[in-house]
């Protein structure tokens, strides 16, 4: 089975709740499409936990991107300012408590993360990316962007035109921007899965989806399969 989630934002309790729900087996695989850190308290702990999971792949999010930039360019105050304005404090405090060797090891791990992946499940092709697929760089009129920066920072709209014959699963933008609910949003050839876990005061939660049958898992709302998800799966 293939499970996808994103934007944990330091909420270890929510992540562990989802893990208990999906009961990940050795033959299963979990994809986390960015933003493990910041806002919540346990981002560094979560990174260390995820690194040890044999059947889990983490993709780069804009928060990991900001963290690497801030520490790799310590004299660039602008990079640190951007990260600070995006909820960096808990992550920063816990990172600087690590030994120098542990810090370097973690930064190298983040630098090694893929930015975009393609997988096929039940003959359906999926692009996994934190914010926006590279194929849309020119279509979204963002020619000034570095491709990596585009893929972790760009905001997709309901009307963004997706690549042909592929389905895009992305996080980054809380799903209430698309349908006013902290639930996975099923768009045309898209799945938006950032259910606002970084904003619990706004009713956000962690969402996860199993691609084989579109079963959805939520850290607060439990497990269910929506009729609209089944319809989306059958569109082909």
N, CA, C and O of each residue as an XYZ file, in Angstrom:
944
protein
N       0.830     -1.190      0.000
C       0.000      0.000      0.000
C       0.874      1.252      0.000
O       1.972      1.264      0.555
N       0.358      2.306     -0.637
C       1.072      3.572     -0.735
C       0.297      4.649      0.029
O      -0.864      4.930     -0.270
N       0.957      5.238      1.011
C       0.343      6.267      1.849
C       1.079      7.594      1.636
O       2.303      7.631      1.506
N       0.306      8.677      1.603
C       0.891     10.000      1.375
C       0.387     10.957      2.444
O      -0.808     10.989      2.739
N       1.297     11.741      3.028
C       0.906     12.832      3.925
C       1.902     13.965      3.784
O       2.958     13.799      3.173
N       1.571     15.110      4.345
C       2.479     16.253      4.255
C       2.247     17.214      5.410
O       1.246     17.133      6.121
N       3.196     18.126      5.577
C       3.053     19.278      6.474
C       2.707     18.875      7.907
O       1.673     19.268      8.449
N       3.598     18.083      8.507
C       3.428     17.687      9.909
C       3.690     18.875     10.837
O       3.016     19.030     11.855
N       4.651     19.695     10.492
C       4.996     20.915     11.219
C       5.186     20.680     12.716
O       4.573     21.343     13.553
N       6.053     19.720     13.028
C       6.478     19.540     14.407
C       5.467     18.886     15.320
O       5.702     18.796     16.525
N       4.345     18.423     14.785
C       3.296     17.839     15.616
C       3.490     16.315     15.682
O       2.900     15.570     14.899
N       4.311     15.878     16.610
C       4.623     14.455     16.726
C       3.401     13.649     17.157
O       3.227     12.512     16.718
N       2.568     14.213     17.994
C       1.370     13.492     18.441
C       0.472     13.161     17.247
O      -0.035     12.044     17.143
N       0.272     14.131     16.345
C      -0.561     13.894     15.165
C       0.068     12.833     14.260
O      -0.630     11.959     13.745
N       1.384     12.912     14.070
C       2.070     11.945     13.217
C       1.965     10.536     13.790
O       1.669      9.588     13.062
N       2.203     10.397     15.085
C       2.111      9.079     15.702
C       0.681      8.545     15.657
O       0.476      7.336     15.552
N      -0.307      9.436     15.736
C      -1.706      9.019     15.604
C      -1.961      8.433     14.229
O      -2.594      7.384     14.107
N      -1.470      9.103     13.190
C      -1.646      8.590     11.826
C      -0.931      7.258     11.655
O      -1.474      6.345     11.034
N       0.278      7.130     12.193
C       1.009      5.866     12.086
C       0.236      4.718     12.729
O       0.228      3.602     12.209
N      -0.403      4.987     13.844
C      -1.185      3.937     14.501
C      -2.400      3.558     13.670
O      -2.831      2.405     13.695
N      -2.958      4.513     12.934
C      -4.124      4.244     12.094
C      -3.763      3.396     10.882
O      -4.457      2.429     10.571
N      -2.684      3.753     10.198
C      -2.375      3.060      8.943
C      -1.663      1.736      9.191
O      -1.643      0.868      8.318
N      -1.074      1.576     10.384
C      -0.432      0.311     10.745
C       0.518     -0.152      9.639
O       0.349     -1.227      9.063
N       1.504      0.670      9.363
C       2.422      0.468      8.251
C       3.102     -0.893      8.333
O       3.715     -1.233      9.345
N       2.986     -1.673      7.247
C       3.597     -2.987      7.159
C       4.896     -2.907      6.349
O       5.107     -1.937      5.622
N       5.773     -3.923      6.467
C       7.052     -3.874      5.745
C       6.904     -3.696      4.244
O       7.770     -3.094      3.609
N       5.817     -4.209      3.659
C       5.610     -4.092      2.213
C       4.953     -2.774      1.814
O       4.837     -2.482      0.624
N       4.525     -1.982      2.779
C       3.906     -0.683      2.507
C       4.969      0.402      2.363
O       6.134      0.191      2.702
N       4.559      1.562      1.858
C       5.480      2.692      1.789
C       4.735      3.979      2.102
O       3.633      4.219      1.610
N       5.364      4.796      2.928
C       4.825      6.099      3.311
C       5.668      7.197      2.680
O       6.888      7.223      2.841
N       5.017      8.098      1.964
C       5.676      9.273      1.393
C       5.229     10.507      2.177
O       4.034     10.754      2.340
N       6.202     11.271      2.655
C       5.929     12.521      3.365
C       6.445     13.645      2.491
O       7.650     13.762      2.271
N       5.540     14.476      1.990
C       5.966     15.432      0.954
C       6.251     16.822      1.529
O       5.705     17.834      1.090
N       7.137     16.819      2.536
C       7.704     18.075      2.999
C       7.074     18.693      4.229
O       5.962     18.354      4.632
N       7.832     19.619      4.813
C       7.434     20.411      5.980
C       7.170     19.563      7.216
O       6.085     19.590      7.795
N       8.187     18.816      7.598
C       8.157     18.081      8.860
C       8.371     19.043     10.029
O       7.850     18.825     11.122
N       9.134     20.097      9.794
C       9.608     20.963     10.876
C       8.811     22.271     10.967
O       7.939     22.566     10.150
N       9.170     23.053     12.028
C       8.697     24.423     12.282
C       7.261     24.458     12.812
O       6.470     23.530     12.642
N       6.979     25.583     13.460
C       5.700     25.858     14.118
C       5.521     24.996     15.368
O       5.493     25.535     16.475
N       5.400     23.681     15.227
C       5.295     22.800     16.382
C       6.652     22.537     17.021
O       7.687     22.958     16.505
N       6.635     21.833     18.155
C       7.824     21.707     18.988
C       8.790     20.595     18.588
O       9.959     20.643     18.972
N       8.341     19.600     17.833
C       9.128     18.369     17.718
C       9.670     18.098     16.312
O       9.818     16.942     15.917
N       9.960     19.146     15.568
C      10.426     18.966     14.196
C      11.720     18.173     14.092
O      11.819     17.261     13.271
N      12.706     18.501     14.904
C      13.987     17.794     14.846
C      13.810     16.340     15.276
O      14.379     15.438     14.662
N      13.038     16.113     16.311
C      12.752     14.748     16.762
C      12.056     13.947     15.668
O      12.356     12.769     15.469
N      11.133     14.582     14.964
C      10.425     13.908     13.872
C      11.370     13.564     12.730
O      11.292     12.467     12.176
N      12.256     14.476     12.372
C      13.234     14.180     11.322
C      14.073     12.968     11.697
O      14.333     12.105     10.859
N      14.491     12.903     12.936
C      15.305     11.774     13.372
C      14.501     10.475     13.354
O      15.032      9.416     13.022
N      13.227     10.561     13.711
C      12.358      9.388     13.677
C      12.135      8.913     12.249
O      12.233      7.719     11.968
N      11.839      9.833     11.354
C      11.541      9.487      9.960
C      12.768      8.905      9.263
O      12.642      7.982      8.458
N      13.939      9.430      9.561
C      15.165      8.907      8.952
C      15.365      7.427      9.232
O      15.948      6.712      8.417
N      14.889      6.968     10.366
C      15.088      5.573     10.775
C      14.049      4.630     10.192
O      14.194      3.412     10.304
N      13.002      5.168      9.570
C      11.938      4.327      9.037
C      12.360      3.769      7.683
O      12.627      4.528      6.751
N      12.419      2.449      7.574
C      12.923      1.805      6.363
C      11.997      1.997      5.166
O      12.463      2.067      4.028
N      10.704      2.082      5.408
C       9.732      2.168      4.313
C       9.062      3.530      4.268
O       7.843      3.637      4.129
N       9.868      4.558      4.386
C       9.360      5.932      4.360
C      10.300      6.800      3.530
O      11.519      6.713      3.671
N       9.733      7.636      2.666
C      10.508      8.579      1.859
C      10.038      9.986      2.166
O       8.849     10.287      2.066
N      10.964     10.842      2.537
C      10.676     12.245      2.795
C      11.109     13.082      1.612
O      12.221     12.918      1.109
N      10.239     13.984      1.157
C      10.578     14.956      0.122
C      10.850     16.303      0.774
O      10.407     16.565      1.893
N      11.578     17.147      0.069
C      11.933     18.467      0.577
C      10.725     19.396      0.564
O      10.002     19.476     -0.430
N      10.515     20.094      1.673
C       9.509     21.153      1.740
C      10.168     22.510      1.874
O      11.383     22.596      2.052
N       9.387     23.562      1.791
C       9.984     24.894      1.878
C      10.574     25.176      3.256
O      11.495     25.985      3.370
N      10.066     24.529      4.303
C      10.625     24.767      5.637
C      11.976     24.092      5.799
O      12.881     24.673      6.397
N      12.134     22.896      5.287
C      13.463     22.271      5.286
C      14.423     23.073      4.401
O      15.601     23.228      4.724
N      13.902     23.573      3.291
C      14.693     24.404      2.375
C      15.197     25.670      3.078
O      16.357     26.055      2.930
N      14.308     26.309      3.844
C      14.702     27.511      4.595
C      15.747     27.183      5.656
O      16.704     27.933      5.850
N      15.558     26.073      6.331
C      16.494     25.691      7.393
C      17.895     25.464      6.833
O      18.873     25.973      7.381
N      17.997     24.710      5.753
C      19.303     24.448      5.146
C      19.944     25.755      4.697
O      21.128     25.976      4.951
N      19.193     26.617      4.039
C      19.741     27.890      3.575
C      20.250     28.738      4.731
O      21.314     29.349      4.638
N      19.487     28.774      5.823
C      19.868     29.607      6.961
C      21.162     29.130      7.597
O      21.998     29.949      7.978
N      21.344     27.825      7.718
C      22.545     27.307      8.370
C      23.733     27.197      7.421
O      24.879     27.271      7.863
N      23.483     27.024      6.138
C      24.595     26.963      5.183
C      25.122     28.357      4.839
O      26.245     28.491      4.352
N      24.328     29.379      5.086
C      24.750     30.762      4.782
C      24.515     31.637      6.015
O      23.670     32.532      5.989
N      25.253     31.384      7.086
C      24.997     32.066      8.366
C      25.175     33.585      8.321
O      24.636     34.291      9.173
N      25.913     34.089      7.354
C      26.117     35.536      7.260
C      25.009     36.239      6.481
O      24.964     37.468      6.426
N      24.122     35.458      5.884
C      23.018     36.034      5.117
C      21.819     36.217      6.044
O      21.042     35.286      6.259
N      21.677     37.413      6.587
C      20.613     37.674      7.559
C      19.233     37.602      6.927
O      18.249     37.326      7.612
N      19.156     37.850      5.626
C      17.862     37.782      4.940
C      17.302     36.365      4.978
O      16.105     36.177      5.198
N      18.156     35.369      4.766
C      17.702     33.982      4.784
C      17.213     33.584      6.183
O      16.208     32.887      6.319
N      17.924     34.027      7.207
C      17.495     33.728      8.570
C      16.197     34.461      8.890
O      15.337     33.920      9.585
N      16.049     35.673      8.396
C      14.835     36.468      8.617
C      13.613     35.776      8.001
O      12.550     35.718      8.618
N      13.772     35.254      6.784
C      12.665     34.544      6.127
C      12.249     33.338      6.957
O      11.059     33.103      7.165
N      13.228     32.573      7.429
C      12.920     31.380      8.229
C      12.273     31.769      9.553
O      11.306     31.143      9.988
N      12.812     32.806     10.192
C      12.253     33.251     11.469
C      10.787     33.636     11.327
O       9.985     33.364     12.221
N      10.431     34.263     10.218
C       9.059     34.700     10.009
C       8.113     33.556      9.640
O       6.920     33.775      9.431
N       8.645     32.348      9.561
C       7.822     31.189      9.230
C       7.872     30.127     10.332
O       7.809     28.929     10.057
N       7.986     30.583     11.580
C       7.832     29.684     12.721
C       9.022     28.807     13.042
O       8.858     27.627     13.354
N      10.215     29.364     12.970
C      11.429     28.560     13.086
C      11.866     28.245     14.506
O      12.717     27.373     14.683
N      11.335     28.901     15.527
C      11.967     28.956     16.837
C      12.203     27.586     17.465
O      13.325     27.306     17.885
N      11.197     26.727     17.546
C      11.377     25.418     18.184
C      12.422     24.584     17.439
O      13.254     23.918     18.053
N      12.363     24.633     16.112
C      13.326     23.873     15.314
C      14.739     24.384     15.553
O      15.666     23.599     15.756
N      14.897     25.692     15.529
C      16.214     26.298     15.724
C      16.789     25.928     17.095
O      17.944     25.516     17.198
N      15.985     26.076     18.133
C      16.472     25.804     19.492
C      16.932     24.360     19.646
O      17.957     24.096     20.274
N      16.181     23.432     19.077
C      16.541     22.017     19.221
C      17.716     21.640     18.329
O      18.503     20.757     18.671
N      17.831     22.304     17.196
C      18.957     22.012     16.305
C      20.272     22.459     16.936
O      21.254     21.718     16.903
N      20.302     23.651     17.506
C      21.566     24.154     18.058
C      21.967     23.402     19.321
O      23.110     23.514     19.765
N      21.044     22.633     19.911
C      21.390     21.790     21.054
C      22.102     20.506     20.631
O      22.692     19.821     21.466
N      22.050     20.178     19.343
C      22.747     18.995     18.846
C      24.249     19.241     18.820
O      24.698     20.387     18.826
N      25.016     18.172     18.791
C      26.457     18.327     18.617
C      26.731     18.805     17.193
O      25.873     18.701     16.316
N      27.924     19.325     16.977
C      28.291     19.807     15.646
C      28.216     18.680     14.620
O      27.796     18.890     13.482
N      28.626     17.486     15.032
C      28.569     16.338     14.130
C      27.125     15.981     13.793
O      26.814     15.686     12.638
N      26.255     16.004     14.773
C      24.843     15.703     14.545
C      24.188     16.756     13.656
O      23.353     16.432     12.812
N      24.567     18.005     13.846
C      24.035     19.084     13.005
C      24.424     18.879     11.550
O      23.583     18.966     10.655
N      25.693     18.609     11.322
C      26.168     18.424      9.949
C      25.504     17.214      9.305
O      25.141     17.252      8.129
N      25.348     16.155     10.065
C      24.722     14.943      9.553
C      23.270     15.218      9.147
O      22.812     14.743      8.108
N      22.563     15.974      9.957
C      21.162     16.279      9.657
C      21.038     17.206      8.456
O      20.147     17.024      7.626
N      21.910     18.189      8.352
C      21.870     19.088      7.195
C      22.163     18.328      5.901
O      21.531     18.578      4.875
N      23.108     17.413      5.949
C      23.409     16.619      4.755
C      22.226     15.741      4.371
O      21.950     15.544      3.187
N      21.536     15.219      5.363
C      20.325     14.436      5.086
C      19.287     15.294      4.382
O      18.700     14.859      3.391
N      19.050     16.498      4.871
C      18.061     17.377      4.245
C      18.487     17.760      2.827
O      17.650     17.851      1.928
N      19.769     17.980      2.631
C      20.269     18.323      1.296
C      20.113     17.162      0.314
O      20.080     17.378     -0.898
N      20.020     15.953      0.818
C      19.904     14.779     -0.045
C      18.455     14.459     -0.430
O      18.222     13.578     -1.258
N      17.495     15.151      0.152
C      16.094     14.803     -0.076
C      15.664     15.097     -1.510
O      16.064     16.114     -2.077
N      14.861     14.226     -2.097
C      14.299     14.530     -3.418
C      13.309     15.693     -3.327
O      12.706     15.928     -2.281
N      13.156     16.403     -4.422
C      12.200     17.513     -4.468
C      10.909     17.080     -5.150
O       9.831     17.573     -4.816
N      11.015     16.171     -6.094
C       9.846     15.678     -6.819
C      10.049     14.206     -7.160
O      11.148     13.799     -7.537
N       9.004     13.418     -7.029
C       9.045     12.003     -7.382
C       7.820     11.642     -8.208
O       6.781     12.297     -8.121
N       7.954     10.587     -9.012
C       6.808     10.027     -9.729
C       6.639      8.573     -9.320
O       7.607      7.813     -9.277
N       5.411      8.195     -9.023
C       5.105      6.809     -8.697
C       3.873      6.389     -9.498
O       3.105      7.233     -9.960
N       3.695      5.084     -9.656
C       2.530      4.543    -10.339
C       1.830      3.570     -9.408
O       2.447      2.644     -8.883
N       0.548      3.786     -9.209
C      -0.265      2.926     -8.355
C      -1.539      2.575     -9.122
O      -2.272      3.461     -9.561
N      -1.793      1.287     -9.279
C      -2.969      0.842    -10.047
C      -3.026      1.492    -11.430
O      -4.086      1.912    -11.896
N      -1.864      1.563    -12.067
C      -1.710      2.113    -13.414
C      -2.013      3.612    -13.507
O      -2.147      4.152    -14.605
N      -2.118      4.266    -12.385
C      -2.264      5.727    -12.370
C      -0.924      6.346    -12.008
O      -0.267      5.913    -11.061
N      -0.519      7.360    -12.766
C       0.764      8.018    -12.550
C       0.569      9.245    -11.671
O      -0.303     10.079    -11.915
N       1.404      9.333    -10.642
C       1.314     10.437     -9.702
C       2.640     11.190     -9.636
O       3.709     10.580     -9.618
N       2.563     12.493     -9.601
C       3.701     13.342     -9.260
C       3.536     13.738     -7.798
O       2.495     14.259     -7.400
N       4.571     13.485     -7.005
C       4.589     13.911     -5.613
C       5.548     15.088     -5.492
O       6.702     15.004     -5.911
N       5.067     16.179     -4.920
C       5.890     17.377     -4.787
C       5.310     18.229     -3.664
O       4.106     18.190     -3.412
N       6.151     18.986     -3.000
C       5.644     19.758     -1.872
C       4.667     20.851     -2.295
O       3.585     20.973     -1.721
N       5.045     21.644     -3.296
C       4.224     22.807     -3.636
C       3.687     22.791     -5.058
O       2.492     22.996     -5.267
N       4.556     22.549     -6.048
C       4.126     22.598     -7.446
C       5.099     21.802     -8.304
O       6.306     21.874     -8.073
N       4.619     21.048     -9.283
C       5.510     20.251    -10.130
C       6.356     21.134    -11.040
O       5.908     22.184    -11.502
N       7.566     20.698    -11.286
C       8.481     21.466    -12.116
C       7.911     21.716    -13.509
O       8.215     22.733    -14.132
N       7.084     20.790    -14.000
C       6.512     20.918    -15.337
C       5.667     22.177    -15.495
O       5.412     22.609    -16.619
N       5.231     22.771    -14.389
C       4.379     23.957    -14.462
C       5.148     25.261    -14.350
O       4.552     26.338    -14.334
N       6.456     25.172    -14.272
C       7.265     26.378    -14.033
C       6.974     27.474    -15.043
O       6.754     28.623    -14.659
N       6.969     27.138    -16.325
C       6.700     28.150    -17.345
C       5.212     28.454    -17.461
O       4.828     29.606    -17.665
N       4.371     27.427    -17.331
C       2.926     27.644    -17.452
C       2.391     28.580    -16.393
O       1.417     29.293    -16.634
N       3.013     28.591    -15.214
C       2.558     29.458    -14.126
C       3.213     30.841    -14.191
O       3.079     31.642    -13.266
N       3.919     31.112    -15.289
C       4.539     32.423    -15.495
C       5.500     32.805    -14.371
O       5.518     33.945    -13.906
N       6.286     31.838    -13.955
C       7.247     32.074    -12.881
C       8.665     31.811    -13.379
O       9.435     31.093    -12.741
N       8.993     32.389    -14.504
C      10.285     32.113    -15.139
C      11.475     32.599    -14.307
O      12.606     32.162    -14.514
N      11.206     33.510    -13.363
C      12.308     34.039    -12.560
C      12.712     33.082    -11.441
O      13.762     33.263    -10.825
N      11.893     32.073    -11.173
C      12.154     31.141    -10.081
C      13.276     30.167    -10.424
O      13.405     29.724    -11.565
N      14.082     29.845     -9.422
C      14.908     28.662     -9.473
C      13.958     27.465     -9.414
O      13.012     27.489     -8.626
N      14.175     26.410    -10.224
C      13.233     25.275    -10.238
C      12.973     24.680     -8.861
O      11.825     24.386     -8.528
N      14.021     24.497     -8.050
C      13.810     23.927     -6.721
C      12.957     24.868     -5.872
O      12.050     24.426     -5.168
N      13.245     26.138     -5.940
C      12.460     27.107     -5.165
C      11.004     27.105     -5.602
O      10.103     27.203     -4.770
N      10.773     26.994     -6.898
C       9.399     26.912     -7.419
C       8.677     25.698     -6.852
O       7.528     25.802     -6.424
N       9.342     24.551     -6.847
C       8.698     23.301     -6.434
C       8.379     23.259     -4.941
O       7.497     22.509     -4.522
N       9.087     24.056     -4.129
C       8.796     24.042     -2.691
C       8.032     25.264     -2.203
O       7.565     25.282     -1.064
N       7.895     26.304     -3.060
C       7.279     27.547     -2.592
C       6.016     27.960     -3.347
O       5.176     28.653     -2.772
N       5.850     27.575     -4.576
C       4.761     28.114     -5.391
C       3.389     27.699     -4.857
O       3.232     26.606     -4.311
N       2.399     28.581     -5.019
C       1.032     28.285     -4.586
C       0.183     27.936     -5.810
O      -0.023     28.767     -6.694
N      -0.300     26.705     -5.844
C      -1.187     26.295     -6.923
C      -2.606     26.767     -6.640
O      -3.035     26.824     -5.488
N      -3.316     27.100     -7.686
C      -4.724     27.462     -7.559
C      -5.594     26.313     -8.067
O      -5.086     25.331     -8.609
N      -6.900     26.447     -7.887
C      -7.822     25.448     -8.416
C      -7.724     25.355     -9.934
O      -8.093     24.343    -10.528
N      -7.225     26.414    -10.552
C      -7.256     26.514    -12.004
C      -5.906     26.236    -12.651
O      -5.768     26.346    -13.870
N      -4.912     25.878    -11.850
C      -3.609     25.535    -12.416
C      -3.755     24.299    -13.308
O      -4.401     23.321    -12.932
N      -3.150     24.361    -14.485
C      -3.268     23.276    -15.457
C      -2.189     22.243    -15.204
O      -0.998     22.544    -15.283
N      -2.609     21.022    -14.900
C      -1.672     19.972    -14.525
C      -1.048     19.299    -15.747
O      -1.604     19.368    -16.843
N       0.116     18.643    -15.562
C       0.740     17.922    -16.678
C      -0.178     16.835    -17.229
O      -0.966     16.243    -16.491
N      -0.071     16.583    -18.507
C      -0.932     15.596    -19.168
C      -0.674     14.196    -18.615
O       0.466     13.818    -18.344
N      -1.755     13.440    -18.453
C      -1.722     12.028    -18.076
C      -1.035     11.769    -16.739
O      -0.521     10.676    -16.504
N      -1.024     12.770    -15.868
C      -0.456     12.597    -14.537
C      -1.349     13.278    -13.510
O      -2.051     14.242    -13.817
N      -1.310     12.769    -12.302
C      -2.045     13.332    -11.188
C      -1.047     13.900    -10.193
O      -0.052     13.246     -9.878
N      -1.289     15.086     -9.701
C      -0.338     15.769     -8.829
C      -0.853     15.736     -7.393
O      -1.985     16.132     -7.115
N      -0.003     15.258     -6.491
C      -0.309     15.287     -5.064
C       0.655     16.271     -4.412
O       1.873     16.131     -4.530
N       0.111     17.254     -3.732
C       0.950     18.305     -3.165
C       0.431     18.751     -1.805
O      -0.717     18.491     -1.446
N       1.295     19.423     -1.058
C       0.947     19.988      0.238
C       1.077     21.497      0.188
O       0.580     22.146     -0.732
N       1.762     22.060      1.203
C       2.173     23.462      1.224
C       1.030     24.452      1.464
O       1.124     25.285      2.366
N      -0.029     24.379      0.690
C      -1.151     25.296      0.838
C      -2.273     24.586      1.605
O      -2.796     23.580      1.123
N      -2.654     25.087      2.787
C      -3.716     24.421      3.548
C      -4.979     24.248      2.716
O      -5.375     25.140      1.966
N      -5.595     23.100      2.862
C      -6.710     22.746      1.987
C      -7.931     23.627      2.167
O      -8.793     23.660      1.289
N      -8.033     24.348      3.286
C      -9.173     25.261      3.427
C      -9.107     26.418      2.432
O     -10.089     27.140      2.254
N      -7.966     26.595      1.789
C      -7.880     27.596      0.719
C      -8.657     27.145     -0.520
O      -9.012     27.967     -1.365
N      -8.920     25.836     -0.626
C      -9.589     25.283     -1.800
C     -11.057     24.950     -1.544
O     -11.890     25.104     -2.437
N     -11.382     24.494     -0.326
C     -12.791     24.159     -0.076
C     -13.228     24.427      1.367
O     -14.212     23.855      1.837
N     -12.503     25.288      2.057
C     -12.881     25.780      3.378
C     -12.989     24.678      4.431
O     -13.703     24.836      5.421
N     -12.285     23.567      4.225
C     -12.295     22.470      5.187
C     -10.880     21.963      5.395
O     -10.062     21.977      4.475
N     -10.599     21.515      6.610
C      -9.304     20.907      6.909
C      -9.351     19.428      6.553
O      -9.086     18.561      7.387
N      -9.689     19.163      5.315
C      -9.771     17.811      4.761
C      -9.072     17.791      3.407
O      -8.916     18.834      2.772
N      -8.659     16.636      2.972
C      -7.999     16.498      1.676
C      -8.925     17.006      0.579
O     -10.118     16.703      0.560
N      -8.348     17.789     -0.338
C      -9.119     18.375     -1.444
C      -8.851     17.594     -2.726
O      -7.704     17.431     -3.142
N      -9.928     17.116     -3.345
C      -9.845     16.377     -4.602
C     -10.191     17.326     -5.743
O     -11.358     17.640     -5.977
N      -9.145     17.782     -6.456
C      -9.361     18.661     -7.589
C      -9.239     17.894     -8.899
O      -9.153     16.666     -8.908
N      -9.234     18.621     -9.987
C      -9.075     18.002    -11.289
C      -7.623     17.588    -11.468
O      -6.746     18.430    -11.663
N      -7.372     16.269    -11.399
C      -6.030     15.707    -11.516
C      -5.106     16.146    -10.389
O      -3.884     16.105    -10.534
N      -5.686     16.568     -9.265
C      -4.873     16.985     -8.128
C      -5.449     16.450     -6.822
O      -6.652     16.226     -6.690
N      -4.552     16.256     -5.868
C      -4.918     16.019     -4.481
C      -4.099     16.981     -3.636
O      -2.870     16.907     -3.616
N      -4.775     17.879     -2.942
C      -4.110     18.774     -1.994
C      -4.258     18.159     -0.613
O      -5.377     17.885     -0.178
N      -3.136     17.933      0.093
C      -3.215     17.143      1.318
C      -2.670     17.844      2.562
O      -2.559     17.210      3.611
N      -2.327     19.134      2.478
C      -1.945     19.875      3.683
C      -3.220     20.298      4.397
O      -3.853     21.284      4.019
N      -3.590     19.556      5.420
C      -4.839     19.810      6.131
C      -4.653     20.726      7.333
O      -5.456     20.707      8.266
N      -3.595     21.525      7.309
C      -3.431     22.583      8.295
C      -2.899     22.149      9.639
O      -3.190     22.792     10.647
N      -2.120     21.064      9.688
C      -1.596     20.578     10.960
C      -0.742     21.637     11.667
O      -0.623     21.626     12.892
N      -0.155     22.540     10.900
C       0.648     23.609     11.487
C      -0.172     24.705     12.123
O       0.383     25.616     12.737
N      -1.491     24.635     11.987
C      -2.375     25.666     12.525
C      -3.508     25.032     13.333
O      -4.675     25.166     12.965
N      -3.179     24.341     14.431
C      -4.222     23.667     15.210
C      -5.255     24.624     15.790
O      -6.397     24.233     16.027
N      -4.863     25.874     16.018
C      -5.814     26.851     16.548
C      -6.884     27.229     15.534
O      -7.886     27.851     15.886
N      -6.675     26.856     14.279
C      -7.671     27.096     13.229
C      -8.410     25.813     12.846
O      -9.101     25.764     11.829
N      -8.257     24.792     13.661
C      -8.920     23.528     13.371
C      -8.153     22.630     12.433
O      -8.703     21.658     11.913
N      -6.870     22.945     12.204
C      -6.067     22.126     11.305
C      -5.738     20.781     11.909
O      -5.754     20.613     13.128
N      -5.438     19.820     11.048
C      -5.089     18.473     11.478
C      -4.168     17.849     10.435
O      -3.947     18.420      9.367
N      -3.641     16.691     10.749
C      -2.801     15.972      9.804
C      -3.657     14.999      9.013
O      -4.410     14.212      9.588
N      -3.540     15.057      7.692
C      -4.286     14.155      6.821
C      -3.354     13.231      6.067
O      -2.215     13.591      5.771
N      -3.842     12.035      5.754
C      -3.072     11.033      5.026
C      -4.030     10.296      4.110
O      -5.196     10.107      4.455
N      -3.548      9.873      2.934
C      -4.396      9.145      2.000
C      -3.696      7.885      1.502
O      -2.491      7.888      1.250
N      -4.468      6.807      1.365
C      -3.956      5.552      0.786
C      -4.400      5.497     -0.666
O      -5.597      5.515     -0.953
N      -3.445      5.431     -1.580
C      -3.754      5.593     -2.993
C      -4.505      4.410     -3.596
O      -5.244      4.585     -4.565
N      -4.336      3.238     -3.057
C      -4.994      2.068     -3.648
C      -6.515      2.202     -3.649
O      -7.163      1.764     -4.600
N      -7.096      2.791     -2.616
C      -8.557      2.875     -2.527
C      -9.062      4.238     -2.057
O     -10.254      4.399     -1.795
N      -8.159      5.226     -1.947
C      -8.507      6.575     -1.534
C      -9.068      6.663     -0.110
O      -9.795      7.602      0.215
N      -8.734      5.702      0.723
C      -9.103      5.821      2.132
C      -8.321      6.975      2.748
O      -7.125      7.129      2.502
N      -9.008      7.783      3.550
C      -8.400      8.960      4.157
C      -8.306      8.789      5.668
O      -9.194      8.224      6.305
N      -7.210      9.291      6.221
C      -6.931      9.186      7.649
C      -6.667     10.589      8.188
O      -5.927     11.367      7.585
N      -7.278     10.902      9.327
C      -7.112     12.226      9.924
C      -6.784     12.093     11.407
O      -7.369     11.274     12.116
N      -5.842     12.908     11.859
C      -5.389     12.815     13.242
C      -6.486     13.185     14.232
O      -6.448     12.751     15.383
N      -7.462     13.980     13.802
C      -8.557     14.367     14.683
C      -9.876     13.702     14.313
O     -10.665     13.367     15.197
N     -10.125     13.508     13.038
C     -11.447     13.062     12.574
C     -11.552     11.565     12.303
O     -12.647     11.068     12.038
N     -10.436     10.837     12.362
C     -10.503      9.398     12.184
C     -10.317      8.954     10.746
O      -9.668      9.638      9.955
N     -10.890      7.802     10.407
C     -10.679      7.146      9.119
C     -11.988      7.078      8.360
O     -13.019      6.711      8.923
N     -11.950      7.431      7.077
C     -13.148      7.280      6.254
C     -12.782      7.372      4.780
O     -11.699      7.833      4.417
N     -13.719      6.920      3.932
C     -13.583      7.050      2.483
C     -14.730      7.906      1.976
O     -15.894      7.536      2.124
N     -14.413      9.036      1.384
C     -15.437      9.952      0.879
C     -15.960      9.475     -0.469
O     -15.211      8.914     -1.269
N     -17.246      9.699     -0.720
C     -17.819      9.373     -2.022
C     -17.096     10.135     -3.126
O     -16.846      9.584     -4.199
N     -16.762     11.388     -2.874
C     -16.101     12.181     -3.911
C     -14.719     11.611     -4.238
O     -14.256     11.729     -5.373
N     -14.054     10.988     -3.247
C     -12.763     10.384     -3.488
C     -12.900      9.177     -4.399
O     -12.081      8.977     -5.295
N     -13.930      8.372     -4.176
C     -14.166      7.212     -5.020
C     -14.478      7.659     -6.440
O     -13.980      7.073     -7.402
N     -15.301      8.696     -6.575
C     -15.622      9.211     -7.903
C     -14.375      9.714     -8.612
O     -14.200      9.489     -9.810
N     -13.509     10.397     -7.868
C     -12.260     10.909     -8.449
C     -11.402      9.752     -8.946
O     -10.803      9.830    -10.018
N     -11.345      8.671     -8.156
C     -10.534      7.518     -8.538
C     -11.045      6.890     -9.824
O     -10.253      6.411    -10.635
N     -12.364      6.886    -10.023
C     -12.964      6.217    -11.181
C     -12.930      7.071    -12.456
O     -13.268      6.583    -13.534
N     -12.531      8.325    -12.339
C     -12.498      9.190    -13.526
C     -11.465      8.710    -14.536
O     -11.582      8.976    -15.732
N     -10.448      7.998    -14.043
C      -9.407      7.511    -14.954
C      -8.518      8.610    -15.402
O      -7.588      8.377    -16.173
